[in-house]
Amino acid sequence: MTAAGPFRVLTPDAQYADDAEVERRTAGDGFVFEIHRLRDSADLPRESLAACDALLVWHEIDVDAALIARMPRCRVIVRAGVGFDRIDIAAAGRAGIPVCNTPDYGTSEVADHAIALMLAFRRGLCGYHDRLRADPVAGFDAAAMGPTRRLRGKRFAVIGLGRIGSAAALRAKAFGMRVVAFDPYLPRGQEIALGVERAESLAEALAGAEVVSVHTPLNPETRGLIGAKAFAAMDPTAVLVNTARGAVVDLDALDTALRENRIAAAGLDVLPDEPPDPDHPLIRAYHAREPWLAERLILTPHAAWISPESREDVRRLSTEAVVAFLRHDSLRACVNDAWLTGTRAAS
């Protein structure tokens, strides 16, 4: 079936500065885009919600049941990005609204970022840089950081072997590392195709790992997955890298693990709260540059996915998903098949 339009597309939390130039160019005639840059859905105009045919959302707004109920015309929700933990996909399904994400952008960038965080620690880059910037003469001392570590032959644990986890695993293999993956939903044999080892439990993957790289979605099963029990299973020399979702790592448990030297360091591109709570003990110690944490924690601002190409891709691909459904009833990367039995789908 082909629909004519015009269609109204509402973006509540745009992560770009222009007036939806990519989106308008991609959609073509017959689409009207309304752009906001909000963080609270309560600030969205009631008439805008009532009139929208599609919600094209980023990651600042919670799309809960109450918000969905305020969009009686909405036929599809598309996430401009991969993670959909801020969208109540069950509530959308009950309302007969399919939810789609955009899994086919940023894979290379996020995997590259994970490896960059690993290298920054394992080659002492931040420490050398800080010492030389403070004093280019006295800081010119290769032994100041103590021994850096060889990567070849060391164990690289991937937690979640999806698209980005697989890309990170292949990069680690290129460094000559022994890659071990834990993913209970990975089809048997996929690890063989990638040339990595399969761990049957999280503890098995963590044991003896030089680097632990997290690549899981955030859901009730993975929230706090890397917590006190996980840190107890890691080696004191281990580096933790998280470029997935902040709440997969228990920040309180990480604070304890670093303070008690249960792990060596952590590189985080994502945090449970973004921006972070400045009063959290770990964030406070990081900001104050407390000596015990020196060169053991690197934070980046949910930036792993960013490149000009990736920005263009996510905007274009998410818009294409909106257009495909509204014009042709064609779904891309639907994450809630239950929408087929929802009230609007059945009507």
N, C-alpha and C positions, 0 to 999 in steps of 0.2 A: 504494500500500500504506500502511496506517496501523498504526503500532505503539502498544502500550499503555503501556509504561513499567512501574514508575518508572525514570527515567533519572538517572544521576549525572553532574553537570557539575563539572569541576575547573578552578578558576582559580588558577594558581600565583603570580601577580604582580599582584594587584588594585591599581588606581590610584584607589581611593575608600576612604573611612573607615568606611562603614556595613557592615552584614552582608548585602550583596547585595540591598538592598531593591528596587531597580529590576528586577534580574534575576528575583527571585522573583515579583514582581508581574506581570512580562511573561510569564513562562513558565507561571504558574498551577500547578494540581495536577499531580502526576506527575513533578515534577523536584526533585532534591536537589542543592543547591549546596554545594560545599566550597571555602572561600576561604582562600588564603594570600597573604602579601605578601613573597615571596622574590625574590632576584636570582640564585640559583644552583640549577639543577635538581637538583643532587645532594642538596639539602636536602629535597626532596619525599618524603613517606612512600611507601615501596614499595607498601603496600596501597592507597593512594589512587590511584596510577598504574594499578595492576592492575585496579581496579574502575571506572574512569571510562568513561562512554560518549561523552563529548565533552570536549575541551580548549578552554576559552575563555580565550585568552591575550592579555596586553597587550604590553608591549615590553621587559620587563626580563629575560626568560628566553630562552635559546637552545633552540629546539626542534629538536634534531639527531637523527640516525639512532638514536643510542643511547637517547635519551629516548623516541622513537617505539616502539622495540622493547620498552620497559617498559610500554607501554599496549596489551595484547592485545585489550581490549574496545573501544577507542576507535574510533568510527565517523566522527567529523568533528572537524576543528580549525578554530576560528573565531578570527580576529584581531580584537580590539576596537580597530580603527584601520585605517589604510590600508596602511602599509608592512609587508611580510612578509619583509624581508631577514634576519630572525633565525629564520625557519622554513625548514627544509630541505624545500622542497616536492617535490623529486624523491624524497627518501626516503619522504615521506608517500605519494606516488603509488605507489611500489613496494609499499608496505604496503596499498594499496587505500583510503587515507584521503583524502577530498577536503579541501582547505584553502580556506577562504573568508576574505575580508577585509571591511571595512566602509567602502566608498568614499563613502557618501552622508551623511556628517556633516562638520561643521567646514570646509566649503569656503569659506564667507563669512569665517569668522574668520581662516583662514590667509591668504587673499588680503588681507584688511584689514590684517593684521599686516605683510605684506610692504610694502604701501603706507605704513604707519606708519613703518617703518624708513627707507624712502626719504625721507619728509618730514622725519623727525628730522634727517637730514644736510643735505638740500637747503635747509631753512629755518633751520638752525643752532640747533635747539631745545635740544639738550643743552648746547651751549656757552653760550648765553644764560642758561639755567637755572643752570648751575654758577657763572657769574660773579656773577649776582644773589644767589644763595644765599650766596656767600662775602662779598659786600659789596653790599647793596642800593643804595647810593649810587654808589660808584665803578664798580660793575658795570652801572649804567644807561647803557650806551653801545652803541648799535645798530651802530657801526662796529667794535666789538671783534672780531667774528668775521671781518672782511673781507667781501667780497661773497658773499651767498648767490646762489643760481642760479635762474633761471626754468625752469620745467618745460615750459611750453607750447612745442611745436615740437621738443623734445628727443627723442632716440632711447631707447626703453625696450626692452631685449632680454629676451625671455622664453625661458628654456631649459626646454623641456617644455611642450607646450600641451594638457595634459589638463584635467581639471575645474578644479583650482585654478589652473593656469597660465592657463586661459581667463578665469577670474574676475579674476585679477590684471591680465590684458591689458585687459579691459573697464574696470577701474578706472583704469588708466593712460590709456586713451583719453579718459576723462571729464576728465582734467586737460589734455587737448589734446596729449598726447604722441604721437609717431610710434612705433607698436609694431611690432617685428620679432620673429618667433618662429623658433626652431630646434627641430625635432622630426622626426627622420628617419622616425618611425612614424606621423606625422600623415597621414590620407588627403588626397589632393589635393583642393583646393577647400574644405577646412575653414577655412583661413585667410581665404578670401573671405567665408564665412558670418559670420566674426567681425569682418571689416573690418580685418585686420592684414596685414602683409607676411610673406612666407615667405623665410627664409634657407636656402640649400642646404648650408651648412656652419656649424660652430660659430664659426669665425674670422669668417665673414661677419656673423653675428649680433652678435659682440662688437665689431667695428670701429666706432668712433665712437659707441658706446652711452654715454649719460649714466648709465644705471642698468642693471644686469644682475641679473635676478631668477631664481633657480633653483627649478624645480618638477619635477624628474625623480625617478623611483623610484631606489633604490639597487640596483644589480646589477653584475656584472663589467664591463659596458660603461660604466657611469657612475661607478664608483668612481674618485676622483681626476680626474674629467673637468675640473674647474676647477683646473688645476695651472699649472706654470710656463709651458707653451706658451700656455695660455689667458690668463694675466695679461700675457704679452708682446703679445697681440693687442688688449688693452684700452687705452683712452685713460687718461692720467694723471689725468684728472678723474672717472673712472668710480667709481660706488658699486656694490659687490657686495652682494646680499641673498640669503640662503639660509634658506628656511623648509621645505626638503624633507627631506634626510637629510645628516647631518654629513659623512660620508665622501665625498660627491660633491665636496667642496672639500678639496684638499690643504692641510692646515693649515700645514705647513712652507713650502710655496710661497706661501701667503697672508702668512705672517710676512715672508718675503723681499720680496714685492711691496709691502707697506706700508712696510717699513724703507727700501726703495730708491725710494719714491714712484712706483712704477709704476701704482698706483691711488690714489684719494683716500681711500676709506673702505670699511668692511665692516660690515654688520649681520647677525649670525648668531643664529638661534633654535635651531640644531642644531649639534652638534659630533661629531667622530668618536668621542670617548669622553665619556660623560655619567654623572656630572659630569666636567668636564674634568681632565686631568692638570695639577696646579698647577705642575709643573716644566717644562711646555712653554714655550719662550721667549716665544711670543706671549701665552700666558695669564699668565705671570709679569710681563711688561711691562704688561699690562692691570691686573693686581692692584696693581702698584706705581705705577700712574698715571704711567708714564714720559712725559716731555714730548713725545717724538717721536710718541707714539700718542694724545695728548690729543685727544678728540672725533673720533677716526677709527675707533673700534671700539665697537660696541654689541653686547652679548650679552644674550639672554633665554633662560630655562631650559626650552627645548622647550615653550613656552607658547603658541605661535601658535594652536593649536586650541581653547584653553580659553575657555569661557563656560558659564554654567549650562545654557543650551539645548543646547550642543554635548555637554557631559558626559552629559546625559540622553539625547540622541540616540544616542551611540555605545554606551551601555550597553543601551538598548532594542533598537536595530537588530541588534547582535551577538547578543543573546539570541534575538531573533526568528529569526536565521539558524540557530542551534542547534536551536530548536524545529521549524522548518520541515523540517530534514533528519531529525531523530530521529523525529518524528511522521508525516511525510508523504513522506519521501525527496525533498524538494524543495530544490534548491540555490540559494543566492543568492551571486552574485559569487565563483564558484569560480575560483581562480587556478592550478589544476593539473589540467587535464582528464585527464592521464595516470593518475589514480587509477582510472579505469574498467578498466584492465588490470592493476591491482595484485592482490596475493595475496588480500587480504581481500575485495575487490570480486568477485573471480572465484569465491570459495568459496561 
